[in-house]
Amino acid sequence: MTTTAIEQYLAVGLVPDNERAERFLDRLLAGPDPTCGDPATLLTTVLAESLSGSPDVVIPLSGGLDSRGLLGATLRLLPKTAITCLTMGRLDSNEWKSASAACQRNGIRQERLDPDRFVWDLDEMTALAREHAKRDSGLPLIDAYFVHSQLARRIGPGVPVLSGYLGGEVGGHYLRPQTAAAGIEADIRRFIMANMGAINGFGLEGLRETFVRFAAANEHRLRQFRGLTRYELLNFGFRQSHMVRASVSDPYPNCIRPYEDPRWVRFWLQRPFADRLNQRFYREFLRSAFPTVFADGDERPHRVPLGRRPVLRLATNWGDPRVNESMVRTLRRAAESFDRRRLSPIRFLPNAEHLATAPSDAGYVRARSVLSAEIHLRAG
């Protein structure tokens, strides 16, 4: 990485590449609009084509909408005995409670993996990143990539894995009432704040210029899709293609991403903004189409704005640093190594050490950003 690239990565967790972003949008939005007007039928069709006769499938099942939607659609195609769900979470977590309730109601085999039992190791993570770099598929957040790699190891090679990647985003996850009327500067500010990494305000000027050029070059897409917003252009083009896709779906060797199918994407982006706002129609469709999966009483809480989230939501998502000593040890080792490089005016080791006794979301975001930066530097 160049010095500028490191600054950008520490600021927002990615190094923007406009050509990569353009290619991803071209592929995501390709083809004619789907002829099917029923989202349940469309999803089942896309899934049937993707499975192409596979006798069994694994679904990494969370308590969210997207993976449970895939479970509902898969139940229309395969017998229950052909489906296995893996859920990462503690016994008292909302993820486990919601996912296990859906599996129990539908008679689906399910296994739980406890994130506090994963052994974090800097050298192993570096090896994973070095292998992933051969794919030219973006720079994953290492904590997420590592955890999904543990799930992939449990599943084994060859078995198709259904990823809920991009489902909520296409359904309107990031849309808010003010989004439709926001100007380009407001959209860029919001995008940067939503992806803030290790250093607030560091290396942002070049990022703004890059995002302005990209948004201007893709303004025509807003006229093609009545439900699409400029903020989503930035989100799809950069966050999803550069970071999230690599983090949550690349670890699975035989990964199927039904929500990435252009027919599915175009269906949702052609819907009115009001339908996609706060995933209104997306939620209604899932509950209506798959009632045994989306029963009342086990809905995971809506996304909470960052400023009002519990301070340990992110800090314990992939493991609790107060419980998992290997997690703190690895974050501390990465921060110490990165500090020795003297690439930033800030020293990150004190923050990593603080996580062991008083973790917070802000502290964890900074620590994982530095962990990812250090590992990508090591991996070349």
C-alpha positions as CSV (number, residue, x, y, z in Angstrom):
1,M,0.0,0.0,0.0
2,T,1.1,3.6,-0.7
3,T,1.0,6.2,2.1
4,T,-2.2,7.6,0.6
5,A,-3.8,4.2,0.4
6,I,-3.0,3.5,4.1
7,E,-4.5,6.8,5.1
8,Q,-7.6,6.0,3.2
9,Y,-7.9,2.5,4.6
10,L,-7.5,3.8,8.1
11,A,-10.2,6.5,7.5
12,V,-12.9,4.3,5.9
13,G,-11.8,0.7,5.8
14,L,-11.2,0.6,2.0
15,V,-9.0,2.0,-0.7
16,P,-11.4,3.3,-3.4
17,D,-10.9,2.1,-6.9
18,N,-13.4,3.8,-9.3
19,E,-12.8,1.2,-12.0
20,R,-13.6,-1.7,-9.7
21,A,-16.7,0.2,-8.4
22,E,-17.9,0.8,-12.0
23,R,-17.4,-2.9,-13.0
24,F,-19.3,-4.0,-9.9
25,L,-22.2,-1.7,-10.7
26,D,-22.2,-2.8,-14.4
27,R,-22.5,-6.4,-13.4
28,L,-25.0,-5.8,-10.6
29,L,-27.4,-3.8,-12.8
30,A,-26.9,-5.7,-16.1
31,G,-29.7,-7.2,-18.2
32,P,-33.4,-6.5,-18.7
33,D,-35.9,-6.0,-15.9
34,P,-37.3,-9.3,-14.6
35,T,-40.6,-10.4,-16.1
36,C,-41.8,-11.9,-12.8
37,G,-43.5,-9.4,-10.5
38,D,-43.7,-11.6,-7.4
39,P,-40.5,-11.4,-5.3
40,A,-41.0,-14.8,-3.7
41,T,-41.3,-16.5,-7.1
42,L,-38.3,-14.6,-8.4
43,L,-36.1,-15.5,-5.4
44,T,-37.0,-19.1,-5.7
45,T,-36.3,-19.1,-9.4
46,V,-32.9,-17.5,-8.9
47,L,-32.1,-19.9,-6.1
48,A,-33.2,-23.0,-8.1
49,E,-30.9,-22.0,-11.0
50,S,-28.0,-21.4,-8.6
51,L,-28.3,-24.7,-6.8
52,S,-28.6,-26.5,-10.2
53,G,-29.4,-29.9,-8.7
54,S,-27.3,-29.8,-5.6
55,P,-28.5,-32.5,-3.2
56,D,-27.9,-30.5,-0.1
57,V,-27.0,-27.0,1.1
58,V,-25.7,-25.1,4.1
59,I,-27.0,-21.7,5.2
60,P,-25.1,-19.5,7.7
61,L,-28.2,-18.5,9.5
62,S,-28.3,-15.3,11.6
63,G,-31.3,-13.6,13.2
64,G,-31.6,-11.2,10.3
65,L,-33.9,-10.9,7.4
66,D,-31.6,-12.0,4.6
67,S,-30.4,-15.4,5.6
68,R,-33.8,-16.3,6.9
69,G,-35.3,-15.3,3.6
70,L,-32.9,-17.8,1.9
71,L,-34.1,-20.5,4.3
72,G,-37.7,-19.8,3.4
73,A,-37.0,-20.0,-0.3
74,T,-34.8,-23.1,0.0
75,L,-37.7,-24.9,1.9
76,R,-39.7,-24.5,-1.4
77,L,-37.0,-26.3,-3.3
78,L,-35.3,-28.9,-1.1
79,P,-36.5,-31.4,1.5
80,K,-35.7,-30.4,5.1
81,T,-33.2,-33.1,5.4
82,A,-31.1,-31.5,2.7
83,I,-30.7,-28.2,4.6
84,T,-28.2,-27.5,7.4
85,C,-28.0,-24.2,9.2
86,L,-25.0,-22.9,11.0
87,T,-25.4,-20.0,13.5
88,M,-22.7,-18.1,15.2
89,G,-23.8,-16.7,18.6
90,R,-24.0,-17.2,22.3
91,L,-26.9,-19.1,23.8
92,D,-28.4,-15.8,25.2
93,S,-27.9,-13.8,22.0
94,N,-30.7,-12.5,19.8
95,E,-29.0,-14.1,16.8
96,W,-29.2,-17.6,18.2
97,K,-32.7,-17.2,19.7
98,S,-34.2,-15.9,16.4
99,A,-32.4,-18.3,14.2
100,S,-33.0,-21.4,16.3
101,A,-36.7,-20.6,16.6
102,A,-37.0,-20.6,12.8
103,C,-35.1,-23.9,12.5
104,Q,-37.2,-25.6,15.2
105,R,-40.5,-24.5,13.7
106,N,-39.4,-25.9,10.3
107,G,-37.5,-29.1,11.5
108,I,-34.1,-27.9,10.2
109,R,-30.9,-29.3,11.4
110,Q,-28.9,-26.5,13.1
111,E,-25.5,-26.1,14.7
112,R,-24.2,-23.3,16.9
113,L,-20.7,-22.0,16.9
114,D,-19.6,-19.9,19.9
115,P,-17.5,-16.9,18.7
116,D,-15.7,-16.8,22.1
117,R,-14.2,-20.2,21.4
118,F,-12.5,-19.1,18.1
119,V,-8.7,-18.9,18.6
120,W,-7.4,-15.7,17.0
121,D,-3.9,-15.8,15.6
122,L,-2.1,-13.1,13.7
123,D,0.0,-15.4,11.6
124,E,-3.0,-17.5,10.6
125,M,-5.0,-14.4,9.7
126,T,-2.1,-13.2,7.6
127,A,-1.9,-16.5,5.7
128,L,-5.7,-16.2,5.0
129,A,-5.3,-12.6,3.7
130,R,-2.3,-13.6,1.6
131,E,-4.3,-16.4,0.0
132,H,-7.3,-14.1,-0.5
133,A,-5.1,-11.5,-2.2
134,K,-4.6,-13.9,-5.2
135,R,-8.3,-13.4,-6.0
136,D,-8.2,-9.6,-6.6
137,S,-11.5,-9.4,-4.7
138,G,-11.1,-6.4,-2.5
139,L,-9.6,-6.0,1.0
140,P,-11.8,-7.8,3.6
141,L,-12.2,-6.7,7.2
142,I,-10.0,-9.3,8.7
143,D,-12.1,-10.0,11.8
144,A,-15.2,-10.8,9.7
145,Y,-13.2,-12.8,7.1
146,F,-11.5,-14.8,9.9
147,V,-14.8,-15.7,11.6
148,H,-16.5,-16.7,8.3
149,S,-13.4,-18.8,7.5
150,Q,-14.0,-20.7,10.8
151,L,-17.6,-21.4,9.6
152,A,-16.3,-22.4,6.2
153,R,-13.8,-24.8,7.8
154,R,-16.6,-26.4,9.8
155,I,-18.7,-26.8,6.6
156,G,-15.9,-28.3,4.5
157,P,-15.2,-27.9,0.8
158,G,-17.6,-28.7,-2.0
159,V,-20.9,-28.1,-0.2
160,P,-22.9,-25.1,-1.6
161,V,-23.2,-22.3,0.9
162,L,-26.0,-19.7,0.5
163,S,-24.9,-16.2,1.5
164,G,-27.4,-13.5,2.5
165,Y,-24.9,-11.0,1.2
166,L,-26.5,-7.8,-0.3
167,G,-30.1,-8.8,0.5
168,G,-30.9,-6.0,2.9
169,E,-28.9,-3.4,1.0
170,V,-30.9,-4.1,-2.2
171,G,-34.1,-4.2,-0.1
172,G,-33.5,-0.6,1.2
173,H,-31.5,-1.2,4.4
174,Y,-29.7,2.2,4.2
175,L,-32.6,4.3,3.1
176,R,-33.9,7.1,5.3
177,P,-36.6,9.8,4.6
178,Q,-33.9,12.4,4.1
179,T,-31.9,10.2,1.6
180,A,-34.0,11.0,-1.4
181,A,-33.6,14.8,-1.2
182,A,-29.9,14.9,0.0
183,G,-27.3,16.6,-2.1
184,I,-24.1,15.0,-3.2
185,E,-22.0,16.6,-0.4
186,A,-24.5,15.3,2.2
187,D,-24.5,11.8,0.7
188,I,-20.7,11.7,0.8
189,R,-20.5,13.0,4.3
190,R,-23.0,10.4,5.5
191,F,-21.1,7.6,3.6
192,I,-17.8,8.6,5.2
193,M,-19.3,8.8,8.7
194,A,-21.0,5.4,8.3
195,N,-17.7,3.8,7.3
196,M,-15.4,5.7,9.7
197,G,-12.4,3.5,10.6
198,A,-9.4,4.0,12.8
199,I,-8.8,7.7,12.4
200,N,-11.5,10.4,12.2
201,G,-10.7,13.1,9.6
202,F,-7.4,11.5,8.5
203,G,-6.9,11.4,4.7
204,L,-10.5,12.4,3.9
205,E,-9.9,15.2,1.4
206,G,-8.7,12.8,-1.3
207,L,-11.6,10.5,-0.6
208,R,-14.2,13.2,-1.0
209,E,-12.8,14.1,-4.4
210,T,-12.8,10.4,-5.5
211,F,-16.4,10.0,-4.4
212,V,-17.5,13.2,-6.1
213,R,-16.1,12.1,-9.4
214,F,-17.6,8.6,-9.0
215,A,-21.1,10.0,-8.1
216,A,-21.0,12.5,-11.0
217,A,-20.0,9.8,-13.5
218,N,-22.9,7.5,-12.4
219,E,-25.6,10.1,-12.1
220,H,-27.3,8.6,-15.2
221,R,-28.0,5.4,-13.2
222,L,-30.3,7.3,-10.9
223,R,-32.5,8.1,-13.9
224,Q,-32.6,4.4,-14.9
225,F,-33.8,3.1,-11.5
226,R,-36.5,5.1,-9.8
227,G,-35.7,3.6,-6.3
228,L,-32.0,4.0,-6.5
229,T,-30.2,6.8,-4.5
230,R,-26.8,8.4,-4.8
231,Y,-25.9,7.1,-1.3
232,E,-26.5,3.6,-2.6
233,L,-24.3,4.1,-5.6
234,L,-21.5,4.8,-3.1
235,N,-22.5,1.9,-0.9
236,F,-22.7,-0.6,-3.7
237,G,-19.7,0.7,-5.6
238,F,-17.3,1.0,-2.8
239,R,-18.4,-0.6,0.6
240,Q,-20.0,-3.7,-0.9
241,S,-17.6,-4.4,-3.8
242,H,-14.4,-3.4,-2.0
243,M,-15.0,-4.7,1.5
244,V,-18.3,-6.5,2.5
245,R,-18.4,-9.0,-0.3
246,A,-14.9,-10.1,0.4
247,S,-15.5,-10.2,4.2
248,V,-18.6,-12.3,4.5
249,S,-18.9,-14.5,1.3
250,D,-15.4,-15.0,-0.1
251,P,-14.4,-17.4,2.7
252,Y,-16.8,-20.0,1.4
253,P,-15.2,-21.9,-1.6
254,N,-18.6,-22.8,-3.1
255,C,-20.6,-19.7,-2.2
256,I,-23.9,-18.8,-3.9
257,R,-25.1,-15.2,-3.6
258,P,-28.7,-15.2,-4.8
259,Y,-29.3,-11.5,-3.8
260,E,-26.6,-10.4,-6.1
261,D,-28.4,-11.7,-9.2
262,P,-29.1,-8.7,-11.5
263,R,-32.8,-9.7,-11.9
264,W,-33.2,-9.5,-8.2
265,V,-31.3,-6.2,-7.9
266,R,-33.3,-4.6,-10.7
267,F,-36.6,-5.7,-9.3
268,W,-35.9,-3.8,-6.1
269,L,-34.3,-0.8,-7.5
270,Q,-37.2,-0.2,-9.9
271,R,-39.6,-0.1,-6.9
272,P,-40.7,3.4,-5.6
273,F,-38.5,4.9,-3.0
274,A,-41.4,4.8,-0.5
275,D,-41.6,1.0,-0.9
276,R,-37.8,0.6,-0.2
277,L,-37.7,3.1,2.7
278,N,-36.6,1.3,5.9
279,Q,-37.1,-2.0,4.0
280,R,-40.8,-1.6,4.3
281,F,-41.9,-3.8,1.3
282,Y,-38.9,-6.1,1.8
283,R,-40.0,-7.0,5.3
284,E,-43.7,-7.3,4.3
285,F,-42.8,-9.7,1.4
286,L,-40.6,-11.9,3.6
287,R,-43.2,-12.3,6.4
288,S,-46.0,-13.0,3.8
289,A,-44.0,-15.4,1.6
290,F,-42.3,-17.4,4.4
291,P,-44.6,-17.3,7.5
292,T,-43.1,-20.4,9.2
293,V,-39.7,-18.7,9.1
294,F,-40.8,-15.2,10.0
295,A,-43.3,-15.8,12.8
296,D,-44.3,-13.1,15.3
297,G,-42.2,-12.9,18.4
298,D,-38.7,-13.7,17.0
299,E,-38.0,-10.7,14.9
300,R,-34.5,-9.4,15.5
301,P,-34.6,-5.7,16.5
302,H,-34.3,-3.1,13.7
303,R,-30.9,-1.6,13.0
304,V,-30.1,0.9,15.8
305,P,-28.4,4.2,14.8
306,L,-24.7,4.1,15.8
307,G,-25.0,6.8,18.4
308,R,-27.7,4.9,20.3
309,R,-26.3,1.4,20.1
310,P,-25.2,-0.5,23.2
311,V,-21.5,0.2,23.6
312,L,-20.7,-3.5,23.2
313,R,-22.6,-4.4,20.1
314,L,-19.7,-4.4,17.7
315,A,-17.1,-5.1,20.3
316,T,-18.5,-8.5,21.1
317,N,-20.0,-9.4,17.7
318,W,-17.1,-11.7,16.6
319,G,-16.1,-12.6,20.2
320,D,-16.0,-10.9,23.6
321,P,-12.5,-9.4,24.3
322,R,-13.2,-9.8,28.0
323,V,-13.6,-13.5,27.5
324,N,-11.5,-14.5,24.5
325,E,-7.8,-13.8,25.5
326,S,-6.6,-14.8,22.0
327,M,-8.7,-11.9,20.5
328,V,-7.1,-9.2,22.7
329,R,-3.6,-10.8,22.3
330,T,-4.0,-10.6,18.5
331,L,-5.4,-7.1,18.4
332,R,-2.6,-6.0,20.7
333,R,0.1,-7.6,18.7
334,A,-1.2,-6.1,15.4
335,A,-1.4,-2.6,17.0
336,E,2.1,-2.9,18.4
337,S,3.5,-3.9,15.0
338,F,1.6,-1.2,13.1
339,D,2.8,1.5,15.6
340,R,6.4,0.4,14.8
341,R,5.8,1.2,11.2
342,R,5.2,4.9,12.1
343,L,2.6,5.3,9.4
344,S,0.2,7.3,11.5
345,P,0.6,10.2,14.0
346,I,-1.6,8.2,16.4
347,R,-0.4,5.2,18.5
348,F,-2.9,2.4,18.6
349,L,-1.5,0.0,21.2
350,P,-3.1,1.7,24.2
351,N,-6.5,1.4,22.5
352,A,-6.0,-2.3,21.9
353,E,-4.9,-2.9,25.5
354,H,-7.9,-1.1,26.8
355,L,-10.3,-3.5,25.1
356,A,-9.4,-6.3,27.5
357,T,-10.9,-4.4,30.5
358,A,-13.3,-1.8,29.1
359,P,-14.3,-2.6,25.5
360,S,-16.5,-0.2,23.5
361,D,-17.7,-0.1,19.9
362,A,-15.5,2.9,19.1
363,G,-12.5,1.2,20.5
364,Y,-13.1,-2.0,18.7
365,V,-13.7,-0.3,15.3
366,R,-10.3,1.4,15.7
367,A,-8.6,-1.9,16.8
368,R,-10.0,-4.0,14.0
369,S,-9.2,-1.3,11.4
370,V,-5.6,-1.4,12.5
371,L,-5.6,-5.2,12.6
372,S,-6.8,-5.3,9.0
373,A,-4.4,-2.7,7.9
374,E,-1.4,-4.5,9.5
375,I,-2.4,-7.9,8.1
376,H,-2.9,-6.5,4.5
377,L,0.5,-4.9,4.7
378,R,2.0,-8.2,5.8
379,A,0.1,-10.1,3.1
380,G,1.4,-7.7,0.4
